[in-house]
Amino acid sequence: MYFCAPYCSCQRGTNENTNGLICQYFPKGTDFRNVSGTELRRAVNKLNDRPRSQL
């Protein structure tokens, strides 16, 4: 999970969105002791390689 900086409300939207995306790969209640490093790296790479909007 990702946490935003204290008193920085501009980060909350991104934080909540990222947490939701993580839950697509690892549903609530997942025991990460049973998740292999390969699975974790695959999810991280997919999330990091997602296209982002540029304003």
All heavy atoms as TSV, in Angstrom:
chain	resi	resn	atom	element	x	y	z
A	1	MET	N	N	0.829	-1.181	0.000
A	1	MET	CA	C	0.000	0.000	0.000
A	1	MET	C	C	0.875	1.247	0.000
A	1	MET	O	O	1.978	1.231	0.507
A	1	MET	CB	C	-0.900	0.025	1.236
A	1	MET	CG	C	-1.941	-1.041	1.253
A	1	MET	SD	S	-3.107	-0.674	-0.028
A	1	MET	CE	C	-3.827	-2.235	-0.298
A	2	TYR	N	N	0.344	2.280	-0.559
A	2	TYR	CA	C	1.053	3.549	-0.613
A	2	TYR	C	C	0.357	4.541	0.317
A	2	TYR	O	O	-0.853	4.518	0.469
A	2	TYR	CB	C	1.052	4.111	-2.034
A	2	TYR	CG	C	1.815	3.256	-2.997
A	2	TYR	CD1	C	1.174	2.325	-3.793
A	2	TYR	CD2	C	3.188	3.369	-3.085
A	2	TYR	CE1	C	1.882	1.536	-4.664
A	2	TYR	CE2	C	3.907	2.580	-3.964
A	2	TYR	CZ	C	3.241	1.666	-4.746
A	2	TYR	OH	O	3.945	0.879	-5.606
A	3	PHE	N	N	1.115	5.411	0.922
A	3	PHE	CA	C	0.570	6.421	1.819
A	3	PHE	C	C	0.997	7.790	1.333
A	3	PHE	O	O	2.119	7.971	0.868
A	3	PHE	CB	C	1.086	6.197	3.251
A	3	PHE	CG	C	0.660	4.886	3.825
A	3	PHE	CD1	C	1.493	3.786	3.773
A	3	PHE	CD2	C	-0.590	4.740	4.397
A	3	PHE	CE1	C	1.104	2.561	4.284
A	3	PHE	CE2	C	-0.991	3.517	4.917
A	3	PHE	CZ	C	-0.144	2.433	4.860
A	4	CYS	N	N	0.104	8.753	1.441
A	4	CYS	CA	C	0.446	10.111	1.032
A	4	CYS	C	C	1.090	10.852	2.210
A	4	CYS	O	O	0.997	10.440	3.354
A	4	CYS	CB	C	-0.782	10.851	0.538
A	4	CYS	SG	S	-2.142	10.913	1.691
A	5	ALA	N	N	1.749	11.942	1.873
A	5	ALA	CA	C	2.417	12.756	2.887
A	5	ALA	C	C	1.355	13.421	3.775
A	5	ALA	O	O	0.270	13.775	3.303
A	5	ALA	CB	C	3.285	13.809	2.228
A	6	PRO	N	N	1.638	13.597	5.058
A	6	PRO	CA	C	0.679	14.260	5.939
A	6	PRO	C	C	0.380	15.683	5.460
A	6	PRO	O	O	1.282	16.387	5.009
A	6	PRO	CB	C	1.384	14.290	7.294
A	6	PRO	CG	C	2.507	13.336	7.199
A	6	PRO	CD	C	2.840	13.180	5.752
A	7	TYR	N	N	-0.865	16.060	5.531
A	7	TYR	CA	C	-1.333	17.399	5.186
A	7	TYR	C	C	-1.120	17.742	3.713
A	7	TYR	O	O	-1.028	18.898	3.339
A	7	TYR	CB	C	-0.665	18.466	6.067
A	7	TYR	CG	C	-0.845	18.192	7.530
A	7	TYR	CD1	C	0.200	17.715	8.295
A	7	TYR	CD2	C	-2.089	18.378	8.137
A	7	TYR	CE1	C	0.035	17.427	9.634
A	7	TYR	CE2	C	-2.271	18.098	9.479
A	7	TYR	CZ	C	-1.201	17.628	10.222
A	7	TYR	OH	O	-1.379	17.345	11.550
A	8	CYS	N	N	-1.036	16.747	2.860
A	8	CYS	CA	C	-0.868	16.989	1.423
A	8	CYS	C	C	-2.042	16.341	0.690
A	8	CYS	O	O	-1.927	15.243	0.160
A	8	CYS	CB	C	0.474	16.427	0.954
A	8	CYS	SG	S	0.869	16.949	-0.712
A	9	SER	N	N	-3.161	17.033	0.670
A	9	SER	CA	C	-4.378	16.462	0.110
A	9	SER	C	C	-4.277	16.227	-1.394
A	9	SER	O	O	-5.017	15.408	-1.937
A	9	SER	CB	C	-5.570	17.364	0.408
A	9	SER	OG	O	-5.378	18.638	-0.189
A	10	CYS	N	N	-3.352	16.899	-2.079
A	10	CYS	CA	C	-3.230	16.715	-3.523
A	10	CYS	C	C	-2.732	15.310	-3.873
A	10	CYS	O	O	-2.874	14.871	-5.014
A	10	CYS	CB	C	-2.316	17.765	-4.126
A	10	CYS	SG	S	-0.608	17.684	-3.544
A	11	GLN	N	N	-2.169	14.579	-2.918
A	11	GLN	CA	C	-1.672	13.231	-3.181
A	11	GLN	C	C	-2.722	12.154	-2.922
A	11	GLN	O	O	-2.558	11.024	-3.352
A	11	GLN	CB	C	-0.453	12.932	-2.297
A	11	GLN	CG	C	0.750	13.767	-2.588
A	11	GLN	CD	C	1.893	13.467	-1.635
A	11	GLN	OE1	O	1.738	12.693	-0.697
A	11	GLN	NE2	N	3.024	14.088	-1.869
A	12	ARG	N	N	-3.811	12.494	-2.279
A	12	ARG	CA	C	-4.776	11.474	-1.874
A	12	ARG	C	C	-5.447	10.780	-3.045
A	12	ARG	O	O	-5.671	9.573	-3.008
A	12	ARG	CB	C	-5.838	12.078	-0.963
A	12	ARG	CG	C	-5.337	12.220	0.427
A	12	ARG	CD	C	-6.469	12.439	1.419
A	12	ARG	NE	N	-5.874	13.045	2.586
A	12	ARG	CZ	C	-6.206	14.230	3.063
A	12	ARG	NH1	N	-7.157	14.931	2.512
A	12	ARG	NH2	N	-5.585	14.710	4.114
A	13	GLY	N	N	-5.784	11.509	-4.086
A	13	GLY	CA	C	-6.443	10.898	-5.245
A	13	GLY	C	C	-5.565	9.849	-5.888
A	13	GLY	O	O	-6.011	8.733	-6.198
A	14	THR	N	N	-4.314	10.174	-6.095
A	14	THR	CA	C	-3.370	9.228	-6.682
A	14	THR	C	C	-3.186	8.028	-5.766
A	14	THR	O	O	-3.125	6.880	-6.212
A	14	THR	CB	C	-2.012	9.910	-6.927
A	14	THR	OG1	O	-2.215	11.017	-7.789
A	14	THR	CG2	C	-1.021	8.970	-7.545
A	15	ASN	N	N	-3.116	8.290	-4.478
A	15	ASN	CA	C	-2.943	7.227	-3.495
A	15	ASN	C	C	-4.114	6.242	-3.544
A	15	ASN	O	O	-3.913	5.022	-3.611
A	15	ASN	CB	C	-2.810	7.850	-2.106
A	15	ASN	CG	C	-2.592	6.828	-1.033
A	15	ASN	OD1	O	-2.098	5.760	-1.290
A	15	ASN	ND2	N	-2.977	7.156	0.173
A	16	GLU	N	N	-5.326	6.740	-3.519
A	16	GLU	CA	C	-6.502	5.876	-3.530
A	16	GLU	C	C	-6.593	5.108	-4.840
A	16	GLU	O	O	-6.947	3.931	-4.864
A	16	GLU	CB	C	-7.770	6.691	-3.297
A	16	GLU	CG	C	-7.854	7.302	-1.916
A	16	GLU	CD	C	-7.840	6.265	-0.813
A	16	GLU	OE1	O	-8.425	5.173	-0.996
A	16	GLU	OE2	O	-7.227	6.530	0.232
A	17	ASN	N	N	-6.272	5.752	-5.949
A	17	ASN	CA	C	-6.303	5.091	-7.250
A	17	ASN	C	C	-5.282	3.955	-7.295
A	17	ASN	O	O	-5.582	2.846	-7.735
A	17	ASN	CB	C	-6.028	6.097	-8.361
A	17	ASN	CG	C	-6.140	5.485	-9.736
A	17	ASN	OD1	O	-6.962	4.612	-9.961
A	17	ASN	ND2	N	-5.299	5.922	-10.643
A	18	THR	N	N	-4.071	4.214	-6.831
A	18	THR	CA	C	-3.019	3.194	-6.836
A	18	THR	C	C	-3.388	2.029	-5.941
A	18	THR	O	O	-3.187	0.867	-6.304
A	18	THR	CB	C	-1.670	3.803	-6.404
A	18	THR	OG1	O	-1.369	4.899	-7.268
A	18	THR	CG2	C	-0.559	2.787	-6.479
A	19	ASN	N	N	-3.945	2.301	-4.780
A	19	ASN	CA	C	-4.376	1.220	-3.884
A	19	ASN	C	C	-5.445	0.358	-4.549
A	19	ASN	O	O	-5.449	-0.866	-4.411
A	19	ASN	CB	C	-4.886	1.773	-2.560
A	19	ASN	CG	C	-3.776	2.317	-1.707
A	19	ASN	OD1	O	-2.611	2.035	-1.923
A	19	ASN	ND2	N	-4.140	3.131	-0.732
A	20	GLY	N	N	-6.343	0.983	-5.300
A	20	GLY	CA	C	-7.362	0.229	-6.025
A	20	GLY	C	C	-6.759	-0.648	-7.108
A	20	GLY	O	O	-7.197	-1.786	-7.326
A	21	LEU	N	N	-5.739	-0.131	-7.789
A	21	LEU	CA	C	-5.073	-0.912	-8.825
A	21	LEU	C	C	-4.331	-2.102	-8.217
A	21	LEU	O	O	-4.318	-3.195	-8.790
A	21	LEU	CB	C	-4.099	-0.037	-9.604
A	21	LEU	CG	C	-4.725	1.075	-10.451
A	21	LEU	CD1	C	-3.645	1.980	-11.013
A	21	LEU	CD2	C	-5.576	0.489	-11.557
A	22	ILE	N	N	-3.728	-1.902	-7.067
A	22	ILE	CA	C	-3.034	-3.003	-6.387
A	22	ILE	C	C	-4.034	-4.095	-6.015
A	22	ILE	O	O	-3.727	-5.284	-6.118
A	22	ILE	CB	C	-2.285	-2.480	-5.149
A	22	ILE	CG1	C	-1.111	-1.602	-5.577
A	22	ILE	CG2	C	-1.802	-3.631	-4.280
A	22	ILE	CD1	C	-0.460	-0.854	-4.434
A	23	CYS	N	N	-5.234	-3.698	-5.626
A	23	CYS	CA	C	-6.250	-4.680	-5.233
A	23	CYS	C	C	-6.736	-5.521	-6.410
A	23	CYS	O	O	-7.317	-6.587	-6.216
A	23	CYS	CB	C	-7.432	-3.983	-4.566
A	23	CYS	SG	S	-7.024	-3.409	-2.906
A	24	GLN	N	N	-6.502	-5.067	-7.640
A	24	GLN	CA	C	-6.838	-5.889	-8.801
A	24	GLN	C	C	-5.939	-7.118	-8.861
A	24	GLN	O	O	-6.351	-8.173	-9.331
A	24	GLN	CB	C	-6.690	-5.093	-10.095
A	24	GLN	CG	C	-7.733	-4.039	-10.282
A	24	GLN	CD	C	-7.527	-3.262	-11.569
A	24	GLN	OE1	O	-6.535	-3.441	-12.274
A	24	GLN	NE2	N	-8.467	-2.399	-11.875
A	25	TYR	N	N	-4.718	-6.983	-8.409
A	25	TYR	CA	C	-3.763	-8.082	-8.438
A	25	TYR	C	C	-3.772	-8.880	-7.132
A	25	TYR	O	O	-3.555	-10.083	-7.151
A	25	TYR	CB	C	-2.349	-7.553	-8.696
A	25	TYR	CG	C	-2.228	-6.894	-10.050
A	25	TYR	CD1	C	-2.275	-5.509	-10.174
A	25	TYR	CD2	C	-2.091	-7.650	-11.195
A	25	TYR	CE1	C	-2.178	-4.905	-11.401
A	25	TYR	CE2	C	-1.991	-7.055	-12.436
A	25	TYR	CZ	C	-2.038	-5.679	-12.544
A	25	TYR	OH	O	-1.947	-5.072	-13.769
A	26	PHE	N	N	-3.986	-8.190	-6.033
A	26	PHE	CA	C	-3.971	-8.829	-4.715
A	26	PHE	C	C	-5.207	-8.383	-3.944
A	26	PHE	O	O	-5.209	-7.313	-3.338
A	26	PHE	CB	C	-2.701	-8.452	-3.937
A	26	PHE	CG	C	-1.434	-8.736	-4.701
A	26	PHE	CD1	C	-0.703	-7.702	-5.245
A	26	PHE	CD2	C	-0.991	-10.026	-4.872
A	26	PHE	CE1	C	0.454	-7.956	-5.952
A	26	PHE	CE2	C	0.163	-10.291	-5.578
A	26	PHE	CZ	C	0.892	-9.254	-6.126
A	27	PRO	N	N	-6.279	-9.179	-3.966
A	27	PRO	CA	C	-7.526	-8.781	-3.291
A	27	PRO	C	C	-7.337	-8.583	-1.793
A	27	PRO	O	O	-6.372	-9.066	-1.197
A	27	PRO	CB	C	-8.460	-9.960	-3.555
A	27	PRO	CG	C	-7.844	-10.742	-4.658
A	27	PRO	CD	C	-6.383	-10.461	-4.624
A	28	LYS	N	N	-8.267	-7.876	-1.214
A	28	LYS	CA	C	-8.240	-7.616	0.222
A	28	LYS	C	C	-8.160	-8.938	0.986
A	28	LYS	O	O	-8.839	-9.900	0.654
A	28	LYS	CB	C	-9.512	-6.868	0.612
A	28	LYS	CG	C	-9.534	-6.401	2.038
A	28	LYS	CD	C	-10.775	-5.579	2.293
A	28	LYS	CE	C	-10.795	-5.074	3.714
A	28	LYS	NZ	N	-11.956	-4.218	3.963
A	29	GLY	N	N	-7.293	-8.978	1.969
A	29	GLY	CA	C	-7.127	-10.175	2.771
A	29	GLY	C	C	-6.047	-11.113	2.256
A	29	GLY	O	O	-5.861	-12.193	2.803
A	30	THR	N	N	-5.338	-10.710	1.186
A	30	THR	CA	C	-4.271	-11.551	0.649
A	30	THR	C	C	-3.153	-11.694	1.671
A	30	THR	O	O	-2.714	-10.717	2.262
A	30	THR	CB	C	-3.698	-10.929	-0.639
A	30	THR	OG1	O	-4.734	-10.840	-1.612
A	30	THR	CG2	C	-2.562	-11.755	-1.193
A	31	ASP	N	N	-2.707	-12.913	1.880
A	31	ASP	CA	C	-1.585	-13.177	2.772
A	31	ASP	C	C	-0.305	-13.110	1.937
A	31	ASP	O	O	-0.038	-14.000	1.124
A	31	ASP	CB	C	-1.742	-14.553	3.414
A	31	ASP	CG	C	-0.670	-14.841	4.450
A	31	ASP	OD1	O	0.216	-13.988	4.659
A	31	ASP	OD2	O	-0.723	-15.928	5.048
A	32	PHE	N	N	0.456	-12.048	2.112
A	32	PHE	CA	C	1.637	-11.827	1.276
A	32	PHE	C	C	2.775	-12.792	1.603
A	32	PHE	O	O	3.748	-12.859	0.868
A	32	PHE	CB	C	2.094	-10.372	1.367
A	32	PHE	CG	C	1.236	-9.464	0.534
A	32	PHE	CD1	C	0.168	-8.796	1.091
A	32	PHE	CD2	C	1.482	-9.310	-0.812
A	32	PHE	CE1	C	-0.633	-7.981	0.335
A	32	PHE	CE2	C	0.681	-8.504	-1.593
A	32	PHE	CZ	C	-0.383	-7.830	-1.025
A	33	ARG	N	N	2.629	-13.546	2.651
A	33	ARG	CA	C	3.621	-14.597	2.910
A	33	ARG	C	C	3.502	-15.710	1.874
A	33	ARG	O	O	4.452	-16.440	1.634
A	33	ARG	CB	C	3.440	-15.168	4.314
A	33	ARG	CG	C	3.792	-14.154	5.404
A	33	ARG	CD	C	3.515	-14.715	6.754
A	33	ARG	NE	N	2.054	-14.828	6.914
A	33	ARG	CZ	C	1.437	-15.128	8.045
A	33	ARG	NH1	N	2.139	-15.388	9.117
A	33	ARG	NH2	N	0.127	-15.188	8.102
A	34	ASN	N	N	2.324	-15.820	1.242
A	34	ASN	CA	C	2.086	-16.850	0.230
A	34	ASN	C	C	2.260	-16.331	-1.196
A	34	ASN	O	O	2.045	-17.074	-2.144
A	34	ASN	CB	C	0.671	-17.422	0.383
A	34	ASN	CG	C	0.472	-18.073	1.727
A	34	ASN	OD1	O	1.402	-18.628	2.301
A	34	ASN	ND2	N	-0.736	-17.982	2.248
A	35	VAL	N	N	2.614	-15.063	-1.361
A	35	VAL	CA	C	2.804	-14.474	-2.687
A	35	VAL	C	C	4.284	-14.572	-3.042
A	35	VAL	O	O	5.143	-14.155	-2.266
A	35	VAL	CB	C	2.345	-12.996	-2.705
A	35	VAL	CG1	C	2.629	-12.356	-4.047
A	35	VAL	CG2	C	0.868	-12.898	-2.372
A	36	SER	N	N	4.561	-15.132	-4.207
A	36	SER	CA	C	5.961	-15.289	-4.606
A	36	SER	C	C	6.536	-13.942	-5.052
A	36	SER	O	O	5.803	-13.024	-5.427
A	36	SER	CB	C	6.077	-16.298	-5.742
A	36	SER	OG	O	5.541	-15.763	-6.936
A	37	GLY	N	N	7.836	-13.852	-5.017
A	37	GLY	CA	C	8.507	-12.640	-5.469
A	37	GLY	C	C	8.251	-12.370	-6.937
A	37	GLY	O	O	8.145	-11.220	-7.361
A	38	THR	N	N	8.113	-13.427	-7.712
A	38	THR	CA	C	7.835	-13.277	-9.150
A	38	THR	C	C	6.471	-12.639	-9.367
A	38	THR	O	O	6.328	-11.733	-10.192
A	38	THR	CB	C	7.899	-14.656	-9.839
A	38	THR	OG1	O	9.171	-15.250	-9.574
A	38	THR	CG2	C	7.686	-14.531	-11.326
A	39	GLU	N	N	5.465	-13.118	-8.638
A	39	GLU	CA	C	4.126	-12.533	-8.760
A	39	GLU	C	C	4.131	-11.056	-8.374
A	39	GLU	O	O	3.508	-10.228	-9.031
A	39	GLU	CB	C	3.132	-13.258	-7.860
A	39	GLU	CG	C	2.744	-14.632	-8.304
A	39	GLU	CD	C	1.777	-15.257	-7.323
A	39	GLU	OE1	O	2.246	-15.835	-6.329
A	39	GLU	OE2	O	0.552	-15.139	-7.556
A	40	LEU	N	N	4.831	-10.754	-7.310
A	40	LEU	CA	C	4.895	-9.383	-6.827
A	40	LEU	C	C	5.596	-8.481	-7.839
A	40	LEU	O	O	5.108	-7.402	-8.165
A	40	LEU	CB	C	5.609	-9.345	-5.478
A	40	LEU	CG	C	5.573	-8.048	-4.706
A	40	LEU	CD1	C	4.147	-7.607	-4.464
A	40	LEU	CD2	C	6.304	-8.203	-3.403
A	41	ARG	N	N	6.720	-8.939	-8.374
A	41	ARG	CA	C	7.447	-8.141	-9.369
A	41	ARG	C	C	6.622	-7.947	-10.637
A	41	ARG	O	O	6.640	-6.871	-11.241
A	41	ARG	CB	C	8.782	-8.804	-9.710
A	41	ARG	CG	C	9.865	-8.530	-8.684
A	41	ARG	CD	C	11.225	-8.977	-9.165
A	41	ARG	NE	N	11.294	-10.416	-9.406
A	41	ARG	CZ	C	11.499	-11.335	-8.470
A	41	ARG	NH1	N	11.667	-10.968	-7.216
A	41	ARG	NH2	N	11.542	-12.613	-8.780
A	42	ARG	N	N	5.867	-8.976	-11.034
A	42	ARG	CA	C	5.025	-8.870	-12.229
A	42	ARG	C	C	3.966	-7.781	-12.033
A	42	ARG	O	O	3.742	-6.942	-12.913
A	42	ARG	CB	C	4.363	-10.209	-12.527
A	42	ARG	CG	C	3.579	-10.202	-13.815
A	42	ARG	CD	C	2.981	-11.558	-14.144
A	42	ARG	NE	N	4.052	-12.529	-14.361
A	42	ARG	CZ	C	4.104	-13.722	-13.767
A	42	ARG	NH1	N	3.173	-14.079	-12.915
A	42	ARG	NH2	N	5.090	-14.540	-14.021
A	43	ALA	N	N	3.315	-7.765	-10.869
A	43	ALA	CA	C	2.289	-6.755	-10.590
A	43	ALA	C	C	2.910	-5.359	-10.527
A	43	ALA	O	O	2.358	-4.401	-11.077
A	43	ALA	CB	C	1.574	-7.076	-9.290
A	44	VAL	N	N	4.069	-5.238	-9.887
A	44	VAL	CA	C	4.739	-3.935	-9.782
A	44	VAL	C	C	5.116	-3.424	-11.165
A	44	VAL	O	O	4.905	-2.252	-11.492
A	44	VAL	CB	C	5.985	-4.037	-8.871
A	44	VAL	CG1	C	6.854	-2.809	-8.999
A	44	VAL	CG2	C	5.570	-4.248	-7.440
A	45	ASN	N	N	5.661	-4.302	-12.004
A	45	ASN	CA	C	6.043	-3.880	-13.358
A	45	ASN	C	C	4.839	-3.456	-14.178
A	45	ASN	O	O	4.902	-2.467	-14.911
A	45	ASN	CB	C	6.811	-4.994	-14.068
A	45	ASN	CG	C	8.196	-5.180	-13.511
A	45	ASN	OD1	O	8.768	-4.268	-12.921
A	45	ASN	ND2	N	8.739	-6.382	-13.667
A	46	LYS	N	N	3.726	-4.185	-14.068
A	46	LYS	CA	C	2.524	-3.801	-14.805
A	46	LYS	C	C	2.011	-2.440	-14.345
A	46	LYS	O	O	1.587	-1.620	-15.159
A	46	LYS	CB	C	1.442	-4.857	-14.655
A	46	LYS	CG	C	1.693	-6.074	-15.493
A	46	LYS	CD	C	0.535	-7.030	-15.410
A	46	LYS	CE	C	0.768	-8.233	-16.290
A	46	LYS	NZ	N	-0.382	-9.138	-16.298
A	47	LEU	N	N	2.035	-2.202	-13.042
A	47	LEU	CA	C	1.567	-0.912	-12.531
A	47	LEU	C	C	2.503	0.227	-12.934
A	47	LEU	O	O	2.052	1.312	-13.288
A	47	LEU	CB	C	1.427	-0.958	-11.006
A	47	LEU	CG	C	0.284	-1.809	-10.476
A	47	LEU	CD1	C	0.353	-1.905	-8.965
A	47	LEU	CD2	C	-1.044	-1.246	-10.914
A	48	ASN	N	N	3.802	-0.029	-12.898
A	48	ASN	CA	C	4.760	1.021	-13.244
A	48	ASN	C	C	4.802	1.312	-14.736
A	48	ASN	O	O	5.177	2.412	-15.141
A	48	ASN	CB	C	6.159	0.648	-12.755
A	48	ASN	CG	C	6.289	0.790	-11.262
A	48	ASN	OD1	O	5.535	1.514	-10.631
A	48	ASN	ND2	N	7.239	0.089	-10.696
A	49	ASP	N	N	4.417	0.345	-15.560
A	49	ASP	CA	C	4.447	0.537	-17.009
A	49	ASP	C	C	3.128	1.053	-17.576
A	49	ASP	O	O	3.000	1.205	-18.788
A	49	ASP	CB	C	4.819	-0.773	-17.703
A	49	ASP	CG	C	6.260	-1.169	-17.432
A	49	ASP	OD1	O	7.058	-0.285	-17.047
A	49	ASP	OD2	O	6.583	-2.366	-17.604
A	50	ARG	N	N	2.160	1.315	-16.704
A	50	ARG	CA	C	0.878	1.851	-17.177
A	50	ARG	C	C	1.068	3.262	-17.730
A	50	ARG	O	O	1.821	4.057	-17.166
A	50	ARG	CB	C	-0.132	1.945	-16.025
A	50	ARG	CG	C	-0.692	0.621	-15.597
A	50	ARG	CD	C	-1.560	0.786	-14.366
A	50	ARG	NE	N	-2.635	1.727	-14.542
A	50	ARG	CZ	C	-3.857	1.421	-14.956
A	50	ARG	NH1	N	-4.150	0.183	-15.200
A	50	ARG	NH2	N	-4.780	2.331	-15.091
A	51	PRO	N	N	0.404	3.569	-18.847
A	51	PRO	CA	C	0.515	4.940	-19.369
A	51	PRO	C	C	-0.126	5.934	-18.408
A	51	PRO	O	O	-1.140	5.630	-17.767
A	51	PRO	CB	C	-0.245	4.894	-20.691
A	51	PRO	CG	C	-1.000	3.635	-20.697
A	51	PRO	CD	C	-0.422	2.730	-19.657
A	52	ARG	N	N	0.455	7.082	-18.269
A	52	ARG	CA	C	-0.060	8.123	-17.388
A	52	ARG	C	C	-0.404	9.353	-18.224
A	52	ARG	O	O	0.275	9.656	-19.188
A	52	ARG	CB	C	0.980	8.508	-16.351
A	52	ARG	CG	C	1.366	7.308	-15.490
A	52	ARG	CD	C	1.785	7.700	-14.133
A	52	ARG	NE	N	2.299	6.798	-13.176
A	52	ARG	CZ	C	2.285	5.495	-13.128
A	52	ARG	NH1	N	1.780	4.823	-14.091
A	52	ARG	NH2	N	2.790	4.818	-12.125
A	53	SER	N	N	-1.451	10.026	-17.827
A	53	SER	CA	C	-1.840	11.242	-18.550
A	53	SER	C	C	-0.837	12.354	-18.243
A	53	SER	O	O	-0.313	12.455	-17.150
A	53	SER	CB	C	-3.236	11.678	-18.165
A	53	SER	OG	O	-3.269	12.072	-16.812
A	54	GLN	N	N	-0.583	13.140	-19.244
A	54	GLN	CA	C	0.327	14.273	-19.062
A	54	GLN	C	C	-0.467	15.546	-19.335
A	54	GLN	O	O	-1.026	15.713	-20.413
A	54	GLN	CB	C	1.505	14.172	-20.020
A	54	GLN	CG	C	2.356	12.970	-19.738
A	54	GLN	CD	C	3.525	12.859	-20.715
A	54	GLN	OE1	O	3.631	13.641	-21.634
A	54	GLN	NE2	N	4.371	11.883	-20.501
A	55	LEU	N	N	-0.508	16.384	-18.359
A	55	LEU	CA	C	-1.293	17.621	-18.499
A	55	LEU	C	C	-0.478	18.732	-19.074
A	55	LEU	O	O	0.631	18.892	-19.019
A	55	LEU	CB	C	-1.849	18.027	-17.132
A	55	LEU	CG	C	-2.771	16.999	-16.498
A	55	LEU	CD1	C	-3.167	17.451	-15.112
A	55	LEU	CD2	C	-3.988	16.795	-17.346
